[in-house]
Amino acid sequence: MKIQKDFKNDLLGRREIEGFMEHTENPGKEGAKKAVVDFLKVDGNLVVIKRVVGNFGSNVFYVEAYVYDNEDAMKKVEPKPKEKKK
């Protein structure tokens, strides 16, 4: 993985990471999350992948991720999953 932008957002308590990773096929959010965790050596529960974008025929993917400082900061900012209607 190659980091293009690493911005520390103190107001929201997170690092905003943008970078490129090489993979043979679309890694999806789970594969990108594993790559970010391995590269930055952080806890996997504090990483949120926002986007994984690739170009047709290319094995390079653009990844946008947020790495939170702690779980409280993540709970304040990240949207909660919607509940199904009964």
C-alpha positions as CSV (number, residue, x, y, z in Angstrom):
1,M,0.0,0.0,0.0
2,K,1.2,3.5,-0.8
3,I,-0.1,6.4,1.2
4,Q,-1.0,9.5,-0.8
5,K,-2.5,11.7,1.9
6,D,-2.5,11.3,5.7
7,F,-4.4,14.0,7.5
8,K,-4.8,14.1,11.3
9,N,-8.3,15.5,12.1
10,D,-8.2,16.4,15.8
11,L,-11.7,17.7,15.9
12,L,-13.2,14.4,15.0
13,G,-10.5,12.3,16.6
14,R,-9.3,10.4,13.5
15,R,-6.7,10.1,10.8
16,E,-8.0,10.4,7.3
17,I,-6.0,8.2,4.9
18,E,-6.0,8.2,1.1
19,G,-3.8,5.8,-0.8
20,F,-3.3,3.2,-3.5
21,M,-3.0,-0.5,-3.2
22,E,-2.2,-3.2,-5.7
23,H,-4.3,-6.3,-5.8
24,T,-5.1,-8.9,-8.5
25,E,-8.9,-8.4,-8.1
26,N,-11.2,-6.0,-6.4
27,P,-10.3,-6.4,-2.7
28,G,-13.6,-5.0,-1.4
29,K,-13.9,-3.1,1.9
30,E,-12.8,-6.1,4.0
31,G,-9.6,-6.7,1.9
32,A,-8.8,-3.0,2.0
33,K,-9.4,-2.9,5.7
34,K,-7.0,-5.8,6.2
35,A,-4.3,-4.0,4.1
36,V,-4.7,-0.7,6.0
37,V,-4.5,-2.5,9.4
38,D,-1.4,-4.5,8.3
39,F,0.3,-1.4,6.9
40,L,-0.4,1.1,9.7
41,K,-0.3,-1.5,12.6
42,V,-3.5,-0.3,14.2
43,D,-6.6,-2.0,15.7
44,G,-9.0,-3.3,13.1
45,N,-12.1,-2.2,15.1
46,L,-11.0,1.5,14.8
47,V,-10.7,1.4,11.0
48,V,-13.6,2.4,8.7
49,I,-13.2,2.1,4.9
50,K,-15.2,4.7,3.0
51,R,-14.3,4.0,-0.6
52,V,-12.5,1.5,-2.8
53,V,-12.3,2.5,-6.4
54,G,-10.5,0.8,-9.3
55,N,-10.1,1.5,-13.0
56,F,-11.1,-1.2,-15.6
57,G,-8.2,-3.4,-16.5
58,S,-5.9,-2.0,-13.7
59,N,-4.8,-3.8,-10.6
60,V,-4.3,-0.5,-8.7
61,F,-7.1,0.5,-6.3
62,Y,-7.7,3.9,-4.6
63,V,-8.6,3.5,-0.9
64,E,-10.1,6.1,1.4
65,A,-10.1,5.1,5.1
66,Y,-10.6,6.7,8.5
67,V,-8.6,5.5,11.5
68,Y,-10.1,6.6,14.8
69,D,-8.2,7.3,18.0
70,N,-10.7,5.4,20.2
71,E,-14.2,3.8,20.1
72,D,-15.9,6.8,21.6
73,A,-14.8,9.1,18.8
74,M,-16.0,6.5,16.3
75,K,-19.4,6.2,17.9
76,K,-19.9,10.0,17.9
77,V,-19.1,10.4,14.2
78,E,-20.0,7.2,12.3
79,P,-23.7,6.7,11.3
80,K,-25.5,3.9,13.2
81,P,-26.9,1.0,11.1
82,K,-30.6,1.3,10.4
83,E,-32.9,-1.1,12.1
84,K,-35.3,-3.2,10.0
85,K,-39.0,-2.5,10.3
86,K,-41.1,-5.1,12.1
